[in-house]
């Protein structure tokens, strides 16, 4: 329909199979000429209108250049002029089915736009039902506590939202070259689109920017499809937010609901998600300076400004420009105006609040209620304080032209933005630029106005995204009517010199952080976030909206049971080092004692005279002795190697470190204070170490307290012979020269001194303490050249290990395969009749073979 060659349209359930193989469709020649930017938004930046002619109806289109909120069109100013930009989105018009193919072809050829034609029923459910009446209020902190207070979750609307996102995905498939193009998705209408794109192309380069607020985790957690949306956003390479608060809320949700931690490196925030780093970007949107300056220079703008100046001659004009929306605080602003007039009789007849109200973007009872409330409050205040020739509140129902908006900005002494919650709101930025000098407006407004217009004043709600960047504005709590009224009075009556200084400060920021800066910065970070795509191997896992991609380094691979068993059978001196918690036992299991199956496997390994097997754990020696008493030949290394014994009958040996443990008298009181202050935390007292656990504490607070705890202990123990470390949900203090890495070195030296240098080493662990073992193995040069070395971590994550297994269940199966191989090799030679049984004995090895 859209291109001269077929695109790719698949059902969401297909594609993205194991191994990262990606289906690639044919693309037009223009697609193959290098990377492009595919901008996907709910609406295209194109105006459409239908003309009636003799031949019938004719569709006409033009860029929607003069709408101040067409950011997706304006952002191309921040990108290279040689870069091709493709837009995917809905048209702001209802095109009949018979005309859709012709319209699509025309838009592609002339505008590089790809329209997504949605049925009226789908639009009602997807946009009005789910986006505007459910998701939009929720993201602005309004919960549907009763059926009359907001719209509750409706699964049919959610399914419509998913279906609409699928249609957008199909349109992207038609035009994308996944090897070169970058996809930039805009706003909350398309939050599950990243999963659909990632499922089709595992290495697709995709960024997402949320223009609305992102609510706190307490609000977001009420969303029945919360995990699906979170995981979809994590299928992006870069996720952008307007403010740090919104980003912080997103990170908190990832931590609380998905158990994901984030790290800040060199100014960037990153979340590790199955081996992929998802970058979090904090980048407020800016305005298009040139567009506003061009409109300021139009004759119609000057004419309108002159009319407004004459209309409000002698008046101090306060201006509000808002959408008709329950979150814009228009009613609260009007109440503040009434309070201002009540408290300052001298300003009656002098101050006018002009309120321009843009049409609502959706429909419903909530919008009608807001309209009625606003109209009622304005009428009451005008009745009380108005008089012939003076109306305190002037309501202008939009839409109004961009020229009219600029003209109102130009003659207004102060702009008041009183939203109770808003993602960004660019009205203060537009106002600041409009108050700069302009020859066209200077002539129209008369002598002396040039100097006056280099000053401005802004009253802004502290709950909107632009507030932090406006350091010279009067910040107010919109719910505090008296505070807003005081702010409006100050804005109207502040001395000119102060207004000039504040205007200069705001103009410097607005002019240097315009929409081009926003787009350029996001694009640069998106390219940086995608740099490692082709340095990793990718696998798609999961069904539907639970799909995600596992990305692994080129030298990091899953441990094949068949491969390790083959190497195991060919070697004669083996060292096997096993962590316990999280490696052979799931962390969420309440009973931590080893199962009968684990005991049996360990005894099978220990019975092989070619093996030396050790459990290397952070747990105390008494606990390990009790749990593994059924394994007489098993070696144990407790408290990360502080205590070691070679078998049940041998004595415990301790590391040759200073025996003075007086530092415990300092550490224990500190840990007790943090335990008292952190509900769910606890202290584990070992013979050689003290450990503070926060696994069962609030995730965010536990991490916060652990960081503070670590800093506190490091400062107190700076001169003590100890090491303070953070591990998985722990903070541990232990003597220096005690680590799992030293355990490996000690056992290796002991074996070599007996002439039994290992030709097979297996080391498995799951957390940071085990990385010491992996690092020690990787850096060791004393092993034989032909030694088979298997350093294996549990879980797909950055590691010094070369191999991984997914979970403790896979570790147990792999060890079972090794144990079965040992048992089979120790059996005496049998007659041909019995040799069949030997093959059957080895069947367990084959059953557990897993090639990657």
N, C-alpha and C positions, 0 to 999 in steps of 0.2 A: 504494500500500500504506500509506503513512505519512500522506499528506495528502489532503484532499478535492479537490485539483487536481493535475494531472500535474506531476511534477518533470522533471528533465533527466537522462537516463542515456545517455551516449554512449560509443562505443569510444574508447580513449585515443588512437588515431591521428587523431581528428577535432578540429575546432575550432581556434581560435587562428590564423587565416589572416593573410595579408599585409594590412596596412592597419589592423590592430588592431580589426576588426569583431568584436564579441562576440555570441554567441548568448545570449539571455536567455529563461529559461523563465518560466512563470507561477508566482506565489508567493501564499501565503495572505495574507489581510488582515493577520494579525498580523505578517507579515514586513515589510509596507510602512510600519510606524509608526516608522521611524527605525532607527538602527544597533543591531545586536546583537553579542554575542560568541559565536562558534561555537568551542567548546573541543573539539578532536579528540584523543583519547587511545586507547591500546590497549584500555582497559577503562572502562566506565561506572561512576560512583560510586554504583551501585545494587546492593543485595542482592536476589537472586531465590531464591524457594523455592516448591516445588510441594506443594500439599495434596491429599490424597485425600478426596473427598467423594462423597456418594451419586450426584450428577450426573456424577461423573468427576473428573479432575484439574483443579485450579484453580491458576493461577500468581498468586503474591503478590509484591509489590515494596515496598521501602522504601529511603530514602537510607542509604548506608553511613556514618553520621555518626561512629561511634566508632572507626573505623580511623585510626590516627595518620598513615598515609601517603596518605590520600585528598586530596591537594593540589588536584586539579581541582575538588573540591566546595568546599574551604575557600577557594580563591582568590576566590570571588565576594564575600567580605567586604571585599576591597580595591576593589571596583567600586561604582558608583552603585547604590543599591537599586532605582532605577527602570529599570535596564538589564536587558533580557531576555538570559538566557544559555541557549544550546542546547548540549547535550552529544552528541557522536558517538563511539561506541566499541562494543566487544564486551560482551556480558553475561557474568557469571561463572556461567553455567549453559548447559546444552545444551537448546535448545528445539526440539522436533520441527517438521518442515516445516509440518504442518497447523496448528500453533499460532502460527507466526511472524507472520502478518499481524495477528491479534488482539492479540498481545503488543506489536507495534510501535505499533499504534494507541493502546493503553492507555498505553504509556510516553510517547508524544508528548503526549497529552492531559493526563496527570497530572504528568509530570516534565520535559517538554520534552527528552526523550532520544530519540536516533535510534540504534537498535541495528544493528550490522553483523553479520549472521549468517554465520559462516564455517564451512565444512564441517570435519569432524574431520581429514580428510587435509590440508586447507590449513593448519589450525592447527598440525598436527605439523610440516609443512615450513616454514611462515612463522615461527611463534613458537619452537617447540622446536628446529627444525633450523637456521634462519638466525639468528634474533635471539639466543637464549639460548646456543646451543652454538658459534656462529661469531662473530657480531658482538660480543656481550657480552665474551667472553674477549679478543678483539682490542683492543677499546676499553679494556680493563684490562691491556694490555701483555703478553698471553700469546699467543705465536705457536705454531701447530700444527707444530712442527718435525718430529715423527714422527707416524705414524698412531695411536700409543698415547698421544700427548701432545697432546690436543685434537682438534678436528674441523676438517678441511680444507674449503676452499671447494668447494661443490657447486652447480653451475649450476641444477639443478632446484629447489633450495631458494631460490636467488636469484630465479628466475622466480616461485616461490610468494610471495616477499616483495613483488615488484612487483604480482602479481595481488591480493594482500590490500590493498595500498595503493590499487589501482584501485577496489576495493569501497568503501573509506573515501571515496575521491574522489566516487564516484557518490552516496553518501549525503549528502555536503556539497552536491553539485549540487541535490539535491532540496529543500533548505531555504534555500539562500543567496539573498540579494539582493546581488549583487556590487557595486552602487553604494554601499551603506551599511554592510554587515556587515563585521566584522573576524574573521579566522580565526586561532586560536592553536593550533598543533600542539605536542603534547607528546612528546618523547623519541625514542629511536633506532629504535623500531618503525616509524616513519612518515617516514623521511628522504627518500623520493622523492615523497611526496605533494605538496610544493610545486610540483614541475614539472607534475604533472597538473592542479593547480588553475590554475596560471599559463597553461597551454596553453589551457584553456577560457576563462578571463577574464584578459586581459592586464593589467588594472588592479586585479585582486583585491588586497585588503589582508590580508597574511598574515605572521604571525610564527611563529618556531619556538624552542622552548627545549629544550636538551639537558641532561637531568638526570644523565647518566652522564659520566665523563671523556671528553675528546677526546684521543687519543694523539698522541705526537710524530710528525713527518712520517716518520721512519725506520720506525715501526710501521705507520702508516696507508698508506704507499706499497705495502705488501705486499698490499693489498686489490685483487683483480682488477677490481672495479667502482668503483674509487676516484674516477674522473672523474665518473661518473654521479651518485654521492652528493654530491660537492662542488658540482657544477653545480646539483643539486636544491636544496641549501641556499641557494645564491646566487640562486635564484628567489624567496626570501623578501624581505620588506622589512626585517625585524629578526631577527637570530639571537642568542639568549641563551646564555650559559655560566655555570657556577657560579663559576669562578675565572679569574684572568688567565692562568694557565698553560694552561688548556684553550683559551681564546681565542687565545693566542699560537701554540699548535700548529695551530689551524685557519688562522690567517693565514699561517703558514709553509707549510702545504700549498697554499694558494691561490697563494702566490708561486712555489713550486718546481714545481708541477704545471700550473698554468694561467697563470703569468707575470703575476699580478695584484698590484699594489701597494696598500697601504692608506695612509690619511692620518688624522691625529688633528686634529679641529677642535673647539675649545670643549668639550673633555672627551668628545667622541664619536669613536669609531673608525668609519671608513667605507671600503668597498671600491667602487670604480667598476667596474660590470659592465655593459658595453654601454649606457652612458648612464644606468643606474639606480644609485643609491647604496644599497648594502646596509649597514645599520647593525649594528655588533657591540656587544652589550650584556653587561657583566659584572655579574651580579646573583645573589648566593647566595640560595637558597631559605630561608624561615623557617618557623616552626611556628605553629599556631593556639593562641594564648595562652588564649582563652576556653574552648576545648574542654578543654584540660588542667585549667584551674581548675575547670570544671564537674565533671569526673570526680573531682578531689580532694575535692569537696564531697559526693559520693555516700556514703551509709551503707555500702554494700558495700566501698568503697575503704578507709574508716576501719577497718572490721572486719578486712579482710585485712591492713592495716598493723599492727594490734594483734597479730594472730596471728604475723606475721613477726617483730615485735619480741620477743615472748616466745620464739619458736623460736631466735632468734640472740642471746638475752640474753648480754651479756658478750663478744660477738664483734665484731670489726671487719669489716663487710661490704663487699667489693669486688664490683661488679656489672658484668656484660656482657650486652648484649642484641644479638643478631645474627641475620641470616638464615643458614641452613645453606648456605654458599657457599664456594667455594675461595679467594675473595679477602678474606674477613672476618678471616683470621688467628686463628681460634679455637684451632687447635692450637699456634701460636706463643705465644698468651696463656697456655695451660695450661703450656707448657714454662717460661715466665717465672715462673709461680706456683710451679712445682717448684723453680726456682732460688732464688726468694725464701725458701722454707722451708728449703732447704739452707744458704743463706748466713746466715740469721737464725733460729737455733734458738729464740730468745725469742718469736718470733711463731707458732711451732707451737702449735696449739690455740687461737690467738687470732684469726687472720685466716682468713676464708672467702671464696672466690670463687664467687659465684652466677652461673651462666651460663644465661640464657634463650635458647633457640635456636628461632627461627621456622622453620616448614616451608620447604623449598626451593621456589623459584618455577619450577623445571624439574626434569627427571629425566634420569638417565644415569649412566654408570660413574664420571664425575668426582665427582658428588655422593655416590655410595655410598662411594667411596674416602675422601672427606673425613669422612664420618660414621664410618667404621671407624677412621680415624686419631684423630679426636677422642675417640672412646669408649676407644680403647686407651691414649692418653696420660692421660686422666682416671683410668682404672682403676689404672694404674701409680702415679700420684702418691698417690691415695687409699690404695692398699695400703701404700705406703712411709711416709706421714706421718699417716695416719688412725689413729684409736683409738675405742673405744666412746664415743659421744656427740659425736664430732668427725669430720667429713668435709671435708677441705680444699677440694675442688671439688664443688659441688652443681650437677648438670645438670638443667635443666627443659626438656623437649621441648615446644615449642608445637604449636598456637597457644595463647596465653594471652590472657585478656581484657585490655582497656585498664585496667580497675580494678586487676588484678593487677600490671600493669607500673608503674602510678603508685605502688602500695603498695610495691613493691620499690625504686623510686627514693627514696621518702620515708625508708626506713630504712637506705639505703646511704651509707657514708662517702665512697666514691669510685666513679666509673664509669670503666671501662677500655674504650676503643674502639681496637682494635689492627689494623684492616684494612690489608692490604698495598696496596690500591688501592680507592678508593671515590669516587663522584661528589660526594657531599655528606655524608650520614649525620647525621641529626637527633637521634640519641640524646643527645648532650651537651646540646643545647638543651632537650629534654624533661626531662632530669634537673635542669637548672638551675632551671627553673620549678617542678618538683615539690618542690624543696628550700626553696621559699618558705613562709612561715607560712600556715596555713589553720585556721580555727576548728574545723572538723570533725575534721581529723587531729590537731590539738593536744590535743583532749579525749581522743581514742582512745589517743594515745601517752603520755599522762600528764604530770605536772608537769615543768617544766624542759625538755621537748622542743621547745617553741616557740623558745626561743633557740638551741638546738643546730641546728635545721633551717634557720637563716639562713646556714649555711656549706655549702660543697660543694667537691669536688676532682675534677678531670678529668685522666685520662691519655689522650692522644690521639696517634694515628699522624700523622706529618708528611705522609703520602701520601693524605690524604682532604681533601675540599673544605672542610669546616668548620674545619680546623686554623688557617688564617690569621686567622680571626675570634676565636679563643679565645686571647687574648694572655696570660691567666692560667693556662692549662693547662700541664701537663708534656708537652712534645712528645717523642715517642720514635720511633726507627727500629724498626719491628716485626720486622725481620730480626735485630736485635741483642738476643738474649735477655737478656743481662746488663743492657743499658740499660733494657729494659722492666721487668725485675724491680726495678731501682733506682727507676724511676718509680713503680711500684706501692707500694714501701716508703715513698717520700716522701709519696705520696698518703694512705697509711694513718696515718702518724705525724706529719705536719706539724702545727704548733701551730694552735690554733683561730683566733687573730687573723689569721694569714696566710690561712687558709681563708675567713674572712669577707670579707677584702679582695678575694680572687680571685673569690669568689661575686658580690659587688656589681658588679665589673667585667663579668663575664659576663652577669649579669641585665640590666644597662643595655643591653647590645648586643642580647641576645635579645628583650627586650621592645620595642625600637624598630625591629627588623628582622624583624618577624613575617611570616607568609604574606600578610597584607593589604598590608603595605608592598611586598612582592615583586610581588604582582599589580598593585597600583596603579602602581608604577614602570614595570613592563613595558608595561602598557596605555598609559600616557602616552607612552612612547618609541615604541610602535608607531604611535600616532596621529601623532606628530611625523614619523616616518619615511615616512608615507604622504601627507604634506601636498602634495607636488608631483605626485601622480599625474595630476591633471587639467590640469596646466600643461605636459604633454609629450604628444607623439604617440608611439604605440607600434606596433611591428611584431613579429610572431612569426616566428622563424626556427629552423631545425633540426628534426630528426626524433626521435621517441621521447624517450628521457631526455636527449638532447642539445638539447632545445628550450630557447630562452631568448627574452627579449623585448628588443628594441632600443628604448630610450626617447630621444627627441630633443626639444630645446626647440622651441617653436612657430615660431621664426624660423630654425631650423637645418634645412636640407633637403639632400637629395641633388642633386648637380649634374646637371641634365638635358643630355645632349649636344645634343639638338635645340634646346633653348633657347639654349645658349651659341653654337652654330653660327649660329643666326638672328641673334643680336646681333652676332656677329663679322662677318658679311657686310654689315651695315649701317653699320659704322664705318670710319674712315679713318686713325686714328693710334692704334696699339696698343702697349701695354707688357706684355710677358709675362715674369714672374719665376718661375723654377722651381728648387726645391730638388732635390737629386739622390738621396743615400742615403735610402732609406726612402720616397721619393716616386716616382722613376722606376725605382728598383732595389730589389728586396726586400732587407731587412736580412740575411737568412740566406744570401744568395748568396755563395759563396766568391770567385768572380771578379767584382770590383767594376767592371771596365771596362764602358762602355756597349755594348750590342749593336748590330749593324748596323741593326736596325729603329729603335732610338732615334736613331741618327745620321741615318738617312734622314728621320725625322719632323722632327728639329730643322733639317735643311737645307731641308726643305720650308717650314717656318715662316719661316726666315731669308730665304728667296728672295723673300718678299712684301715689296715696298718700303714697305708700310704698317706693318710690324712692327719692333719692337725687342725682341729676345729675349735674356734673360740667364739663365745658370745661377748661382744664389746659393747657395754651399756653404760648409761649414766646413773643407773640405779645402784643402791647400796649393796654391799657384799652379802649381808644377811638375807635380803630378799632374793637375790639371785641364787644363793646356796639352797634356800628352801624350795624355790620353784624348779630348779634343775637338778635336784638331788636324784631323780631317776636316771640321770645321764652320768654315770661314774667317770667316763673317759672324756667328758666335755670340759674344755678350758673356759674359765670365766675371767673377764676383766671388768671390774666394777668401778663406779665413779670416774668414768672416762679414762681409766687406766691407772688410777691411784693405787688400787689393789688388783693383784693378778694371782691366779693359781692355775696350774696346768691340768689338774684333774681333781676329783673329789677327795682322793687320799693324800694329796699334796697340801702343803701349807700355803697360806696367803702371803704374798710378797708385796711390799709397798715401794712406791717410787722413792728414789733417794733425793727427797726435797726437804727443806727445813721443816722440822717437826713442830715449830712454834705456831700454834693456831689461835693466838691471842686476838687476831683480827676479828674472830667470830664475835668477841664481846662488843665490838664496835658495830659490826654489820647487823647482828640480830635485832637490836632495838630499832634500827632504821627500817628493816624489813617489816617489823611488827607495826610500825606507824603506817606504812603503805598498805599493809593488810587490813588494818582497821579502817582506812580511808577508801578502800576499794572492795566493794561487796563482791563476793565470789572468788576472791584470791586466797592463796594459802602459802605456807612456808614448808619446805621440805628440808629437814636437817640431816645431812649426811656426815659421815665421820670426817671427811676432808673438805666438804663444801657446804654452802647454803644456797638453796634455790627458791626463788619467789615465782609461783605459778599464777597465771591470770587467764587460763583457758576458759574458765566458767564465769569470768567477769564480763561486763558489757564490752563488746568488741572495741568500740571507739575509745571508751574511757580506759580500758585495759592497755591498749597500745599507747595512749597518751601517758598514763601513769608509768608504763615500762620505760619509756624514753626519759622521763623525769627521774625515775628510780636509778636508771643507768648513770645519768649525769651526776646525780647525788653521790652514788657509791664511788664512782671514779674520782671525784674530787676529794672525798674523805680518805680513800685508800691509795692515793697517789704514791706514797712512800712505802707501801707494804708489798711484800713478795707475793702478790696475788694477781689474778686476772679477773676482770669483770666482763661478762659476755651476755649478749641477748641471744636467745635461741627461739625455738618455736613455742610461743606463749610462755616464755620463762625469762627471768634474769638470774644469772648464776655467778657466784663468787667462788673461785677455787684457787689452789696454789699454782704458782707459775710452774712451767715445765711438766704440766699434766695435760695430756690431750690424747685423742684416739690415734692421731698420727704417730705419736711416740710409741704407742702400743705396737703398731705395725713394725716400726724400726727395731724395737726391742725383741719381738718374736722372730723377726727375720735374722737378726744378729745371733740369737740363740740357736736357730736351726743351722745357720752357716758354720757356727763354731763346732757343731757336731757332724759337719760334713754332709748335711742334708739340705743344701740350698734349694728352695722350692722352684720347680719348673711349672707350677700351676698356682696362681693366686686368684682367689675369689673374695671380693669385699663388697658387701651390700649394706646400705644405710639410707636414711630418709631425710635427715635434717642437717643443720649447719655444723654440728659437731662431727658428723661423718665426713664432711668435706675435708677436714684435716687428714683423714685417712686417705681419701682420694688424691689429695695434693701430694701427700708423702709418697704414695705409690707412683704417681706420675713423674715425680722428680728423682726417684731412686735409680741409681746406675749400677747397683751391685747385683741385680738379678741376672740370671743367665740370658744370653741373647735370644735363645729359643723358648724362653718362658712364656706360657700362655697367661695373660693377665686380664681379669674381668673386674673392673671397678664399675659398680652398678648402683644407681640411685633409684628410689621408689617415687614414681610420679614424673610427669614430663615437665621439667623445670630447668632453669640454668644450673649447671653443675660441672665440677671438675671431673666427674665420672664420664666414661665413654659410652656406657650403656644405661638403659633404664628398663624397669618393669612398671606396669601401671599401678599395682596395688599389692598389699600383703598376700592376697590370695594367689597372685601370680608368682610371688616369691616362694610360697610354700609349694606350689606345683613344680617349680623349677628344681627346688631342693629335693623334692620327691623323685624327680627324674634322675638326679645324681645319686641319690640313695639306692634307687633300683639298679642303676648301673653298677654300683659297688657290690651289691648283693649278688648280681648276676656274675660278675667277674670272680667272686670268691667261691662260687659253686665248683665242686670237683667235676672233672670230665665225665660225660655221660654217654651212654650208648645212643646210637641213632634214634631209637624209639623215644628216649628221654630228651633228645636235643630239641624236639618240638616244644617241649615244656620250657626249655631255656629261651626259645624265641618268644613264647608267651610271657615269660617273666619280663622280657624287655619291651613288651607292648606298651607299658606305661610311659616309656620314654617317647615312643612314637606318638602316643596319644597327646602328649604335652608339647610336641614340636610346633613351633609357631614361627614361620618365616615372615620377615618384614621386607 
